[in-house]
Amino acid sequence: MSNPKKNIKNVRIDYKKSNIDFSSVTSSPFDLFNIWIKQAFEVDKDNANAFVLSTVSKDLIPSSRVVLLRGFTEDGLVFFTNYNSQKSNDISVNSNVSANFFWPQLEKQIRISGTASKINKEKSDEYFSNRPLESKLGAIISNQSSVIPLDYDFIAKMEEYKSNNSSTSIIRPENWGGFIIKINLFEFWQGRPSRLHDRLCYNLENGKWKVNRKSP
């Protein structure tokens, strides 16, 4: 059997698939974000929209989890969740969040900082109405982040709900909906040989994006 500790110490990858052309940097980070996420969908369409969302609780304890990007414009990034979840409770007391996209096939990473707030109810209703039936039911029967018995049977609970409700009567619960992350910092990271990675940053200052490069 292989030794995990030894394997961890000896993993070596020399990144060389691409680079950032600093001589032709766009003025808007969203132009590059569009390009990179399009490339990500081309190599891994099932996971390209997954990102790590980090929040901080009222006790200043950080927490991270993977969520799915469900929309983006220059207004920000949109994801959906239970409003009673830990991430939502964290955001209610500290709206500062970070997001991290990592696409290993491309050796690319995007780090994002911003502030999160709830989207309007109409947009949450619209998204919920287009979800598959099982996903709608999952949002209703799960009190996300609450402690439940080890043998809790979600399948039985779902079947019970189905038998007592018609599919047309399923509407979005008030405790479920979307958040938008309004971005104030982008960092585009491209893996490079010898760990001399490319790092291109955009900081929002007085409504304008300031571009700079960071040392690896």
ChimeraX commands (.cxc) that place a marker at each C-alpha (Angstrom):
marker #1 position 0.00,0.00,0.00 radius 0.5
marker #1 position 1.32,3.44,-0.88 radius 0.5
marker #1 position 2.19,5.90,1.85 radius 0.5
marker #1 position -0.09,8.99,1.62 radius 0.5
marker #1 position 2.31,11.14,3.62 radius 0.5
marker #1 position 5.17,10.28,1.32 radius 0.5
marker #1 position 3.02,10.82,-1.77 radius 0.5
marker #1 position 1.94,14.26,-0.58 radius 0.5
marker #1 position 5.51,15.40,-0.08 radius 0.5
marker #1 position 6.63,14.13,-3.46 radius 0.5
marker #1 position 3.87,15.43,-5.72 radius 0.5
marker #1 position 5.45,17.69,-8.33 radius 0.5
marker #1 position 3.71,19.34,-11.26 radius 0.5
marker #1 position 5.39,21.89,-13.49 radius 0.5
marker #1 position 2.59,24.05,-14.87 radius 0.5
marker #1 position 3.13,24.96,-18.51 radius 0.5
marker #1 position -0.22,24.85,-20.34 radius 0.5
marker #1 position -0.71,28.59,-20.77 radius 0.5
marker #1 position 0.27,32.09,-19.71 radius 0.5
marker #1 position -1.25,35.54,-19.21 radius 0.5
marker #1 position -0.27,38.09,-21.86 radius 0.5
marker #1 position 0.37,41.15,-19.71 radius 0.5
marker #1 position 0.98,43.28,-22.82 radius 0.5
marker #1 position -2.69,43.09,-23.86 radius 0.5
marker #1 position -4.65,43.23,-20.61 radius 0.5
marker #1 position -8.32,44.25,-20.91 radius 0.5
marker #1 position -9.69,47.15,-18.90 radius 0.5
marker #1 position -12.58,45.08,-17.53 radius 0.5
marker #1 position -11.99,41.87,-15.53 radius 0.5
marker #1 position -15.30,40.50,-16.78 radius 0.5
marker #1 position -13.89,40.16,-20.29 radius 0.5
marker #1 position -11.22,37.77,-19.04 radius 0.5
marker #1 position -13.66,36.05,-16.66 radius 0.5
marker #1 position -15.91,35.28,-19.64 radius 0.5
marker #1 position -13.01,33.84,-21.62 radius 0.5
marker #1 position -11.74,31.65,-18.80 radius 0.5
marker #1 position -15.09,30.24,-17.73 radius 0.5
marker #1 position -15.92,29.47,-21.36 radius 0.5
marker #1 position -12.66,27.52,-21.60 radius 0.5
marker #1 position -13.53,25.73,-18.36 radius 0.5
marker #1 position -16.87,24.56,-19.76 radius 0.5
marker #1 position -15.09,23.23,-22.82 radius 0.5
marker #1 position -12.86,20.94,-20.74 radius 0.5
marker #1 position -15.24,20.07,-17.87 radius 0.5
marker #1 position -18.85,21.09,-18.45 radius 0.5
marker #1 position -20.10,19.31,-15.32 radius 0.5
marker #1 position -17.88,21.18,-12.87 radius 0.5
marker #1 position -16.89,24.43,-14.55 radius 0.5
marker #1 position -19.38,26.49,-12.52 radius 0.5
marker #1 position -18.33,25.10,-9.13 radius 0.5
marker #1 position -16.52,27.44,-6.79 radius 0.5
marker #1 position -15.45,27.58,-3.16 radius 0.5
marker #1 position -17.42,30.16,-1.19 radius 0.5
marker #1 position -15.85,31.37,2.06 radius 0.5
marker #1 position -17.72,33.26,4.77 radius 0.5
marker #1 position -16.94,34.44,8.31 radius 0.5
marker #1 position -19.28,33.92,11.26 radius 0.5
marker #1 position -20.21,36.37,14.01 radius 0.5
marker #1 position -17.50,34.70,16.11 radius 0.5
marker #1 position -14.96,35.44,13.34 radius 0.5
marker #1 position -14.65,31.78,12.39 radius 0.5
marker #1 position -14.09,31.25,8.65 radius 0.5
marker #1 position -15.97,28.55,6.77 radius 0.5
marker #1 position -15.71,27.29,3.19 radius 0.5
marker #1 position -17.83,25.08,0.97 radius 0.5
marker #1 position -18.36,24.37,-2.72 radius 0.5
marker #1 position -21.41,26.00,-4.33 radius 0.5
marker #1 position -22.55,26.38,-7.94 radius 0.5
marker #1 position -22.53,29.56,-9.98 radius 0.5
marker #1 position -26.00,30.04,-11.47 radius 0.5
marker #1 position -25.57,33.35,-13.24 radius 0.5
marker #1 position -23.19,36.26,-13.66 radius 0.5
marker #1 position -23.15,39.75,-15.11 radius 0.5
marker #1 position -21.07,42.80,-14.34 radius 0.5
marker #1 position -23.42,43.23,-11.38 radius 0.5
marker #1 position -21.95,40.11,-9.78 radius 0.5
marker #1 position -22.08,36.34,-9.31 radius 0.5
marker #1 position -25.33,34.58,-8.37 radius 0.5
marker #1 position -25.78,31.38,-6.35 radius 0.5
marker #1 position -28.75,29.85,-4.54 radius 0.5
marker #1 position -29.09,28.33,-1.08 radius 0.5
marker #1 position -31.25,27.89,2.01 radius 0.5
marker #1 position -31.50,31.21,3.84 radius 0.5
marker #1 position -31.28,29.34,7.17 radius 0.5
marker #1 position -27.97,27.69,6.27 radius 0.5
marker #1 position -24.67,28.45,7.95 radius 0.5
marker #1 position -23.43,30.39,4.92 radius 0.5
marker #1 position -26.57,32.55,4.95 radius 0.5
marker #1 position -26.31,33.18,8.68 radius 0.5
marker #1 position -22.68,34.20,8.22 radius 0.5
marker #1 position -23.58,36.60,5.40 radius 0.5
marker #1 position -26.33,38.18,7.52 radius 0.5
marker #1 position -23.72,39.36,10.05 radius 0.5
marker #1 position -20.75,39.81,7.71 radius 0.5
marker #1 position -21.49,40.33,4.04 radius 0.5
marker #1 position -17.81,40.13,3.04 radius 0.5
marker #1 position -17.17,36.86,1.20 radius 0.5
marker #1 position -14.60,35.31,-1.09 radius 0.5
marker #1 position -15.01,32.97,-4.04 radius 0.5
marker #1 position -12.43,30.72,-5.62 radius 0.5
marker #1 position -12.70,28.98,-8.99 radius 0.5
marker #1 position -10.07,26.33,-9.77 radius 0.5
marker #1 position -9.85,24.48,-13.06 radius 0.5
marker #1 position -6.94,22.01,-12.82 radius 0.5
marker #1 position -7.26,20.91,-16.44 radius 0.5
marker #1 position -6.43,24.49,-17.45 radius 0.5
marker #1 position -4.04,25.20,-14.56 radius 0.5
marker #1 position -6.14,28.31,-13.92 radius 0.5
marker #1 position -7.61,29.84,-10.79 radius 0.5
marker #1 position -9.71,32.94,-10.14 radius 0.5
marker #1 position -9.85,34.46,-6.68 radius 0.5
marker #1 position -12.69,36.88,-5.99 radius 0.5
marker #1 position -13.63,39.12,-3.05 radius 0.5
marker #1 position -16.86,41.03,-2.64 radius 0.5
marker #1 position -20.02,41.54,-0.66 radius 0.5
marker #1 position -23.04,39.25,-0.78 radius 0.5
marker #1 position -26.70,40.21,-0.57 radius 0.5
marker #1 position -30.02,38.55,-1.37 radius 0.5
marker #1 position -31.43,38.93,-4.87 radius 0.5
marker #1 position -35.05,40.00,-5.26 radius 0.5
marker #1 position -37.84,37.48,-4.69 radius 0.5
marker #1 position -39.00,37.55,-8.30 radius 0.5
marker #1 position -35.62,36.33,-9.57 radius 0.5
marker #1 position -35.52,33.60,-6.92 radius 0.5
marker #1 position -39.06,32.53,-7.89 radius 0.5
marker #1 position -38.08,32.39,-11.56 radius 0.5
marker #1 position -35.03,30.23,-10.90 radius 0.5
marker #1 position -36.91,27.92,-8.51 radius 0.5
marker #1 position -39.74,27.37,-11.00 radius 0.5
marker #1 position -37.25,26.03,-13.56 radius 0.5
marker #1 position -35.60,23.54,-11.21 radius 0.5
marker #1 position -36.26,19.78,-11.57 radius 0.5
marker #1 position -39.06,18.49,-9.34 radius 0.5
marker #1 position -36.69,16.55,-7.07 radius 0.5
marker #1 position -34.51,19.63,-6.57 radius 0.5
marker #1 position -37.57,21.66,-5.60 radius 0.5
marker #1 position -38.60,19.02,-3.08 radius 0.5
marker #1 position -35.07,18.81,-1.71 radius 0.5
marker #1 position -35.09,22.54,-0.99 radius 0.5
marker #1 position -38.41,22.20,0.84 radius 0.5
marker #1 position -37.75,19.15,3.02 radius 0.5
marker #1 position -34.17,19.99,4.00 radius 0.5
marker #1 position -33.57,22.39,6.85 radius 0.5
marker #1 position -30.01,22.93,5.68 radius 0.5
marker #1 position -27.21,22.83,8.28 radius 0.5
marker #1 position -29.53,21.63,11.08 radius 0.5
marker #1 position -28.60,18.52,13.06 radius 0.5
marker #1 position -30.62,15.41,12.10 radius 0.5
marker #1 position -30.61,11.73,13.19 radius 0.5
marker #1 position -28.01,9.50,11.52 radius 0.5
marker #1 position -30.78,7.30,10.09 radius 0.5
marker #1 position -32.98,10.13,8.79 radius 0.5
marker #1 position -34.71,8.95,5.61 radius 0.5
marker #1 position -34.91,11.80,3.09 radius 0.5
marker #1 position -36.30,9.52,0.39 radius 0.5
marker #1 position -39.28,8.56,2.54 radius 0.5
marker #1 position -39.81,12.20,3.46 radius 0.5
marker #1 position -39.76,13.17,-0.22 radius 0.5
marker #1 position -42.25,10.46,-1.17 radius 0.5
marker #1 position -44.53,11.57,1.65 radius 0.5
marker #1 position -44.44,15.15,0.41 radius 0.5
marker #1 position -45.13,14.04,-3.16 radius 0.5
marker #1 position -48.18,12.06,-2.08 radius 0.5
marker #1 position -49.62,15.02,-0.19 radius 0.5
marker #1 position -48.93,17.69,-2.81 radius 0.5
marker #1 position -49.35,18.01,-6.56 radius 0.5
marker #1 position -46.34,19.08,-8.59 radius 0.5
marker #1 position -48.16,22.27,-9.63 radius 0.5
marker #1 position -48.58,23.32,-5.99 radius 0.5
marker #1 position -44.85,23.41,-5.27 radius 0.5
marker #1 position -43.70,26.99,-4.85 radius 0.5
marker #1 position -40.43,28.41,-3.59 radius 0.5
marker #1 position -40.19,28.37,0.21 radius 0.5
marker #1 position -39.48,31.77,1.75 radius 0.5
marker #1 position -36.29,30.42,3.35 radius 0.5
marker #1 position -34.70,29.55,0.00 radius 0.5
marker #1 position -33.35,31.87,-2.66 radius 0.5
marker #1 position -30.42,33.57,-4.32 radius 0.5
marker #1 position -27.48,35.71,-3.33 radius 0.5
marker #1 position -25.41,37.98,-5.53 radius 0.5
marker #1 position -21.74,38.66,-4.88 radius 0.5
marker #1 position -20.86,42.20,-5.88 radius 0.5
marker #1 position -17.17,42.00,-6.71 radius 0.5
marker #1 position -14.45,44.42,-5.63 radius 0.5
marker #1 position -11.39,42.23,-6.35 radius 0.5
marker #1 position -10.42,39.72,-9.04 radius 0.5
marker #1 position -7.16,37.81,-9.16 radius 0.5
marker #1 position -6.51,35.70,-12.24 radius 0.5
marker #1 position -3.89,33.02,-11.55 radius 0.5
marker #1 position -2.23,31.01,-14.28 radius 0.5
marker #1 position 0.12,28.18,-13.33 radius 0.5
marker #1 position 3.60,28.60,-14.79 radius 0.5
marker #1 position 6.86,26.60,-14.80 radius 0.5
marker #1 position 9.14,26.68,-11.74 radius 0.5
marker #1 position 6.25,28.03,-9.63 radius 0.5
marker #1 position 6.67,31.46,-11.27 radius 0.5
marker #1 position 2.92,31.77,-11.67 radius 0.5
marker #1 position 1.18,34.64,-13.47 radius 0.5
marker #1 position -1.07,36.75,-11.21 radius 0.5
marker #1 position -3.22,39.51,-12.71 radius 0.5
marker #1 position -5.32,41.57,-10.30 radius 0.5
marker #1 position -8.20,43.99,-10.70 radius 0.5
marker #1 position -9.18,46.18,-7.72 radius 0.5
marker #1 position -12.34,48.28,-7.82 radius 0.5
marker #1 position -11.47,51.80,-6.65 radius 0.5
marker #1 position -13.97,54.66,-6.87 radius 0.5
marker #1 position -16.03,52.75,-9.41 radius 0.5
marker #1 position -13.08,51.99,-11.71 radius 0.5
marker #1 position -10.96,48.87,-12.09 radius 0.5
marker #1 position -7.29,49.34,-11.23 radius 0.5
marker #1 position -5.04,46.71,-12.85 radius 0.5
marker #1 position -1.83,45.39,-11.34 radius 0.5
marker #1 position 0.38,42.33,-11.38 radius 0.5
marker #1 position 1.58,40.43,-8.33 radius 0.5
marker #1 position 4.74,38.46,-7.82 radius 0.5
marker #1 position 4.22,34.72,-7.51 radius 0.5
marker link #1:1,2 radius 0.2
marker link #1:2,3 radius 0.2
marker link #1:3,4 radius 0.2
marker link #1:4,5 radius 0.2
marker link #1:5,6 radius 0.2
marker link #1:6,7 radius 0.2
marker link #1:7,8 radius 0.2
marker link #1:8,9 radius 0.2
marker link #1:9,10 radius 0.2
marker link #1:10,11 radius 0.2
marker link #1:11,12 radius 0.2
marker link #1:12,13 radius 0.2
marker link #1:13,14 radius 0.2
marker link #1:14,15 radius 0.2
marker link #1:15,16 radius 0.2
marker link #1:16,17 radius 0.2
marker link #1:17,18 radius 0.2
marker link #1:18,19 radius 0.2
marker link #1:19,20 radius 0.2
marker link #1:20,21 radius 0.2
marker link #1:21,22 radius 0.2
marker link #1:22,23 radius 0.2
marker link #1:23,24 radius 0.2
marker link #1:24,25 radius 0.2
marker link #1:25,26 radius 0.2
marker link #1:26,27 radius 0.2
marker link #1:27,28 radius 0.2
marker link #1:28,29 radius 0.2
marker link #1:29,30 radius 0.2
marker link #1:30,31 radius 0.2
marker link #1:31,32 radius 0.2
marker link #1:32,33 radius 0.2
marker link #1:33,34 radius 0.2
marker link #1:34,35 radius 0.2
marker link #1:35,36 radius 0.2
marker link #1:36,37 radius 0.2
marker link #1:37,38 radius 0.2
marker link #1:38,39 radius 0.2
marker link #1:39,40 radius 0.2
marker link #1:40,41 radius 0.2
marker link #1:41,42 radius 0.2
marker link #1:42,43 radius 0.2
marker link #1:43,44 radius 0.2
marker link #1:44,45 radius 0.2
marker link #1:45,46 radius 0.2
marker link #1:46,47 radius 0.2
marker link #1:47,48 radius 0.2
marker link #1:48,49 radius 0.2
marker link #1:49,50 radius 0.2
marker link #1:50,51 radius 0.2
marker link #1:51,52 radius 0.2
marker link #1:52,53 radius 0.2
marker link #1:53,54 radius 0.2
marker link #1:54,55 radius 0.2
marker link #1:55,56 radius 0.2
marker link #1:56,57 radius 0.2
marker link #1:57,58 radius 0.2
marker link #1:58,59 radius 0.2
marker link #1:59,60 radius 0.2
marker link #1:60,61 radius 0.2
marker link #1:61,62 radius 0.2
marker link #1:62,63 radius 0.2
marker link #1:63,64 radius 0.2
marker link #1:64,65 radius 0.2
marker link #1:65,66 radius 0.2
marker link #1:66,67 radius 0.2
marker link #1:67,68 radius 0.2
marker link #1:68,69 radius 0.2
marker link #1:69,70 radius 0.2
marker link #1:70,71 radius 0.2
marker link #1:71,72 radius 0.2
marker link #1:72,73 radius 0.2
marker link #1:73,74 radius 0.2
marker link #1:74,75 radius 0.2
marker link #1:75,76 radius 0.2
marker link #1:76,77 radius 0.2
marker link #1:77,78 radius 0.2
marker link #1:78,79 radius 0.2
marker link #1:79,80 radius 0.2
marker link #1:80,81 radius 0.2
marker link #1:81,82 radius 0.2
marker link #1:82,83 radius 0.2
marker link #1:83,84 radius 0.2
marker link #1:84,85 radius 0.2
marker link #1:85,86 radius 0.2
marker link #1:86,87 radius 0.2
marker link #1:87,88 radius 0.2
marker link #1:88,89 radius 0.2
marker link #1:89,90 radius 0.2
marker link #1:90,91 radius 0.2
marker link #1:91,92 radius 0.2
marker link #1:92,93 radius 0.2
marker link #1:93,94 radius 0.2
marker link #1:94,95 radius 0.2
marker link #1:95,96 radius 0.2
marker link #1:96,97 radius 0.2
marker link #1:97,98 radius 0.2
marker link #1:98,99 radius 0.2
marker link #1:99,100 radius 0.2
marker link #1:100,101 radius 0.2
marker link #1:101,102 radius 0.2
marker link #1:102,103 radius 0.2
marker link #1:103,104 radius 0.2
marker link #1:104,105 radius 0.2
marker link #1:105,106 radius 0.2
marker link #1:106,107 radius 0.2
marker link #1:107,108 radius 0.2
marker link #1:108,109 radius 0.2
marker link #1:109,110 radius 0.2
marker link #1:110,111 radius 0.2
marker link #1:111,112 radius 0.2
marker link #1:112,113 radius 0.2
marker link #1:113,114 radius 0.2
marker link #1:114,115 radius 0.2
marker link #1:115,116 radius 0.2
marker link #1:116,117 radius 0.2
marker link #1:117,118 radius 0.2
marker link #1:118,119 radius 0.2
marker link #1:119,120 radius 0.2
marker link #1:120,121 radius 0.2
marker link #1:121,122 radius 0.2
marker link #1:122,123 radius 0.2
marker link #1:123,124 radius 0.2
marker link #1:124,125 radius 0.2
marker link #1:125,126 radius 0.2
marker link #1:126,127 radius 0.2
marker link #1:127,128 radius 0.2
marker link #1:128,129 radius 0.2
marker link #1:129,130 radius 0.2
marker link #1:130,131 radius 0.2
marker link #1:131,132 radius 0.2
marker link #1:132,133 radius 0.2
marker link #1:133,134 radius 0.2
marker link #1:134,135 radius 0.2
marker link #1:135,136 radius 0.2
marker link #1:136,137 radius 0.2
marker link #1:137,138 radius 0.2
marker link #1:138,139 radius 0.2
marker link #1:139,140 radius 0.2
marker link #1:140,141 radius 0.2
marker link #1:141,142 radius 0.2
marker link #1:142,143 radius 0.2
marker link #1:143,144 radius 0.2
marker link #1:144,145 radius 0.2
marker link #1:145,146 radius 0.2
marker link #1:146,147 radius 0.2
marker link #1:147,148 radius 0.2
marker link #1:148,149 radius 0.2
marker link #1:149,150 radius 0.2
marker link #1:150,151 radius 0.2
marker link #1:151,152 radius 0.2
marker link #1:152,153 radius 0.2
marker link #1:153,154 radius 0.2
marker link #1:154,155 radius 0.2
marker link #1:155,156 radius 0.2
marker link #1:156,157 radius 0.2
marker link #1:157,158 radius 0.2
marker link #1:158,159 radius 0.2
marker link #1:159,160 radius 0.2
marker link #1:160,161 radius 0.2
marker link #1:161,162 radius 0.2
marker link #1:162,163 radius 0.2
marker link #1:163,164 radius 0.2
marker link #1:164,165 radius 0.2
marker link #1:165,166 radius 0.2
marker link #1:166,167 radius 0.2
marker link #1:167,168 radius 0.2
marker link #1:168,169 radius 0.2
marker link #1:169,170 radius 0.2
marker link #1:170,171 radius 0.2
marker link #1:171,172 radius 0.2
marker link #1:172,173 radius 0.2
marker link #1:173,174 radius 0.2
marker link #1:174,175 radius 0.2
marker link #1:175,176 radius 0.2
marker link #1:176,177 radius 0.2
marker link #1:177,178 radius 0.2
marker link #1:178,179 radius 0.2
marker link #1:179,180 radius 0.2
marker link #1:180,181 radius 0.2
marker link #1:181,182 radius 0.2
marker link #1:182,183 radius 0.2
marker link #1:183,184 radius 0.2
marker link #1:184,185 radius 0.2
marker link #1:185,186 radius 0.2
marker link #1:186,187 radius 0.2
marker link #1:187,188 radius 0.2
marker link #1:188,189 radius 0.2
marker link #1:189,190 radius 0.2
marker link #1:190,191 radius 0.2
marker link #1:191,192 radius 0.2
marker link #1:192,193 radius 0.2
marker link #1:193,194 radius 0.2
marker link #1:194,195 radius 0.2
marker link #1:195,196 radius 0.2
marker link #1:196,197 radius 0.2
marker link #1:197,198 radius 0.2
marker link #1:198,199 radius 0.2
marker link #1:199,200 radius 0.2
marker link #1:200,201 radius 0.2
marker link #1:201,202 radius 0.2
marker link #1:202,203 radius 0.2
marker link #1:203,204 radius 0.2
marker link #1:204,205 radius 0.2
marker link #1:205,206 radius 0.2
marker link #1:206,207 radius 0.2
marker link #1:207,208 radius 0.2
marker link #1:208,209 radius 0.2
marker link #1:209,210 radius 0.2
marker link #1:210,211 radius 0.2
marker link #1:211,212 radius 0.2
marker link #1:212,213 radius 0.2
marker link #1:213,214 radius 0.2
marker link #1:214,215 radius 0.2
marker link #1:215,216 radius 0.2
view
